[in-house]
Amino acid sequence: MTVTNQPLLLGIEIGGTKLQLGLGRGDGEIVALERRTIEPAQGARGILAQIGELVPILQSRIGATRDQVAAVGIGFGGPVDANTGVTTKSHQVTGWDQFPLAKWVRANLQIPLVSIQNDADTAGLAEARFGAGVGFSPLLYVTIGSGIGGGLLLDGQIYRGSGAGALEIGHLWVIDRTTSDFDVIKLEDVASGWAIAGAARNYAERQLADGLTHWKVLELAGGVPARIDTTMVADAAKAGDQEASFILGKAVLAMAHALNQAVTLLAPHRIILGGGVSLIGEEFWFEPIRNQLNLNVFPPFRGTFDVVPAALGEDVVVQGALALARDAVLNTQRSTDVAETRPS
């Protein structure tokens, strides 16, 4: 593939377990993509080294040179200061506290134009422009993976509140209706992939301690609790396992409770659920969430929104990052045009 005269852009996803880099033009297409697993023990420094190695690999695949990349967009797995290009913190990888990521990109990749947003906001931007959210506003995007993040999109633009970010739905407190005391718990601690798998591992360890080995999830994990993941819990629930269904149902109730509050406050036109946990599918994830949401939502808002799966798959954050880079280019061009039309 050869480079056209359209601006070539670099999109980067920095997650807690995954690193992705893609080249494109911010129009919904990726012309080259590289994906790597992150080693959390290597910290931020290890991820930065991977980025430095992957950029020339990507460029060589399409015959591009570094000076042909007009801008970089980054979706980062944690809160960021989008105005300064500084990462606030990562909850999965050390070394990102108050890290000047935009400055690092300019110095090490020699690409001066950099735009950074939280990865959930970035994914929501991609779905709003190229995916399941096209034509819908307000649009609420929620990604449920190792953690839970959210974004609010208004007319195809990220809403960031007062500037530090918004829609951190994973940190919303929800009611755990599966306990007699109706405990209050953080959404991310009950409905994320890590929380679902963690609950199953704890149960499996208790079973083993009691000399019981015939739990379906434990069998799927080869008898090793540490190997249990969300997919195994979902597969066991689909096979009729009662305890797996309870663990998954607890996550569903918590997610529906959080979305209920979000709908009451924001009245979105559409809710998009993405991330690895949403791959559980219609019968055991989307349908029960919709049912609970419709049962408890503020009555005047019932029927004013829908809940649908994300459309863009594993590349969604890269797509959004490329859109961020394209916006940065366009905004720079507009600023230049305005400056040139001002009287001297």
N, C-alpha and C positions, 0 to 999 in steps of 0.2 A: 504494500500500500504506500502511496506517495502522499506527501503533505500538500494540502491545498493552500490557497491564499487566505483562508479563514483562520482566525486566531486559534492556535493549538493550546490546549489547557491541560493542567495536571490536577487530578482529584485524588485525595488521600483519605483513607479511613484508618484511624488509630483507635482500636478497641482494647478490650481487656484480654482477649484471647486471639484476635485476628488483626492482621495488617493487610490492607489492600491499596494498590495504586493503579490508577487508570488514566489514560490519555483520551481526550475527546474535545468536543467544541461546545459543550453545555447545551446540546439540543436533544438529549435523550439517547444518544448513541455513544458507546465506548469503543474506541478503535484499537486499543491495546490494554490488557489488564494483567497484573501480577498479584498473586495472593500468597501470603505467608502466615504461618502460625507464630504467635508471639510467645516468647519465653519470659514469663513474669519475673523470674529470678534475675534476669539480665537488666531489669528496670528500664527507665526511659532511655538510657544511653544505648542499650541494645537495640531498641526500636529505631532510634535515630541512625544507628549504623546500618540497619536493614534498609531504611529509606535511601540513604546515600548509595547503597549498592544497587537498588532496584531501579532508580531513575534512569541511569544510562542503559540498562537492559531494555526498559520500555522504549526509550527513544530509538535505540538501534533496531527494534522490531519494525518500526515504520519508516526508518531512514531519516529521522529527525535529528536536529542538533539542539543543544540546550538553549541557545538564543532564540529558537523558534517557539518556545513555550512562553506565552504571554502572561500567564497568571497561575497561581496555585490556590485551590480551595481545599480546606481540611475539615472533616467531621471528626471531632475528638470525643473519646469516651469518658466524658466528665464535664463539669462546669468550666466555662471559659469566660474571659473578658474579651468579647469580640472587638471592642474598640481598640484595645492595645495589642491584641494577638497573643495574650498570655494565658496559659492553661492554669486554672485554679487548683485542680486536684484530680487525681484518678483514684477510684476506690479499689482498683484491681492491681495497678502497677505503680511501684514507687518511683520517685524522681521527677514527678510532674508538678509538684507544688510550686506555684508561681513561676513556671518556666516560660521564658520568652520565645515561644515556638515560632512566631512569625519572623522574629529577628534571626533565629537560627536558620530558617529556610532561606532568607535573603542572603545570609553570609555563606551558607554551605551549598546551596543549589544555584546561587546566582540568578534567582528569579525575584525581581523586586516587588511584584504585586501579589499580596497574600491575603486571603480571607479565611477566618477561622470561626467555626460555630460548634456547639455541642452536637454530637452525632445524631441524637434523636431529632433535633431541629433540622439537621441536614437531610436526614432520611425523609422527614415530613415534607420538606421543600421539594424533593424529588417526586414524591407521590402526588403532591399538589400540581406539579407542572407536567409530569410525564406518566403518572400512574393512576391509581384508583381514585385520586382526589381531583382530577381535572374537571373544572366546571363547578366545584363546590367550595363555598365559603360562608361562614367560618368552617375550617377543617381541623379536626382534632386527630392527631396521629399519636399512637402509643406503640412503643416497641417493647416486647416482653422477651428478654433473653436471659443472659447471666444476671442482669439487673433489669430495671424497668425505667424507661425514659418516655418523655412526651413532648409534643410540640403543638403549638397553635399557629395555623396559617391563615392569614387574612388576605384575600385577593392574590394568592400566590406569593406572599411575603411572610417571612418569619416574624412572629410577635415576640419581643424580648422584654416586655414589661418596662421597668425603670432602667434596664440596661444590663443587669447581671444574669438575665435569663428568666424564663417563665415555664409553666407547665411541668414542674418537677413532680409528676404524678406518682412516681415510685416512692416518694417520701411522704405521701399523704397517709394520714392515720385512718385506719378502717376498723370496723367492728368484726370481730371473729365470732360469728353466730354458731360455730360448732362447739363452743364451750358453754358450760352452764352459767358462767359469770359474764358472758358476753365481753371477753377481753378486747382491748384496743391494741392494735398492732400495726406496724408500718407495712404498707402494701408490698414493697419489695421483699420484705421478710417472710411473706407467705405465698406470693403469686409469681415470683421470678423463677427462672429455670433452676438457679442454685437453691432456692428455698424449697421447691418441690422435690428435687433430688435429695436435698439434705434431710427433709422430713422422712423420705423413704429409707435413706441410709440409717437414720436413727432407729426407725422401726425394725429394720432388718437386723441391726446389732442387738436389739432387745430380744428378737426372736432367737437368734443364735445363742444368746446368753441363757435362754430358757431351754436350749436343746432342740429348738424347732428349726427345721431347714426347708420346709416345703411351702414357702411363700413364693407366689408366682414371680414377683419382681426379683427376688433373690435368685431364683432359678435362671431368669434371663441374664442376670449378672454373673453367672457361673459360680454362685455361692460366695461372691466377694462383695460386701457392702460398698466398698470404695468405688466399685465400677458402676454403680447404679446411676443412671441419668434420667432426665425427664421423659425421653422417648420410651424407656422401659416401663416407667410408671403408667404412661398413657396406653401402651400396648397391653399391659396387665388389666387396666381398667376396661379397655375395649373387650377383653376376654372374659369380663365379668368378675374380676377379683374385687372383693368388697373393700379391703383396706386401701388398695390403689385408687379405687373410685372415691373413697373418703378424702384422701390426700388431694386428689385432683379437684374434687368438688369444693374443698376448702379454698383453693386458689380461685376457682370460678366465682364463688360468692364474694370474695374480697375484691376481685377485679370489677364485678358488677357494682359493688358498693362504691368503689372509687369513681367509676364512670357515671354513676348516678349523681354524685356531687359535682362532677365536671359539667354534666349536662345542665344541672340546675343553675350553675354559675355562668356558663359560657354559651349555652344554647347553640351547639354546633349543628351544621347542616348534615355533616357526615362524620362518622368515627371510623378510622382505619386502624386495625390491629395488625402489627407486624412482629418480627422477631421469631426466634426459633421455637418458642413455646406455642405460638399461634399455628405452627405446622401440625399441631395435634388434630386440627381440622374442625369441620362443621359440627358433627354430632356431639363431640365431647368438649368443645371449647366455644365456638361462636354461638351455636343455638342455645345452650344453657345460659350464656352470658346475656344474650338478647332477652331471653325469657325473664330472668331476674331483673334486668334493667327495666323492661317494660312494666313489670309488676310493681316496682317501687319508685319509678321516676316521678318527678313533679307532674301531676296529671295534665296541665295545659300544654306541656311539651311532648306528651306522648304522641308519636306519629309524625313528629317534625324532623326526625333524623333517622339515619340507618347505621348499622354496624357491619363493616365489610372487611375482608382480608386485604392485606397489602398486595400490590401487583408486581412489584419490581424485583422481588427475590433478593438474593444475597448481595447483589451489586448496588442496592438502593443508596447506601451512604456515599459510594463513589459517584453515582449519578447526581446526588445532591451537591457534593463537593465541586463537581464540574460546573453545576449551575451557579454556585457561589463564585467561582472563578470568572465565569462569564459576566455575572453582575458587576464584579469588580472592574473588569475591562470596560464595560458599558458606562459605569459611573465615572470612571476616569476620563473617558472620551467626552461625556457630557460636560464635566467640569472644564475640560480643555476648550470645548466649543463655547461655553459661557464666557470664559476668560478672553477668548479671541474676539468676541462680539462687544465687549465692554469698550466704551470710548476711552481713549488714552488721555 
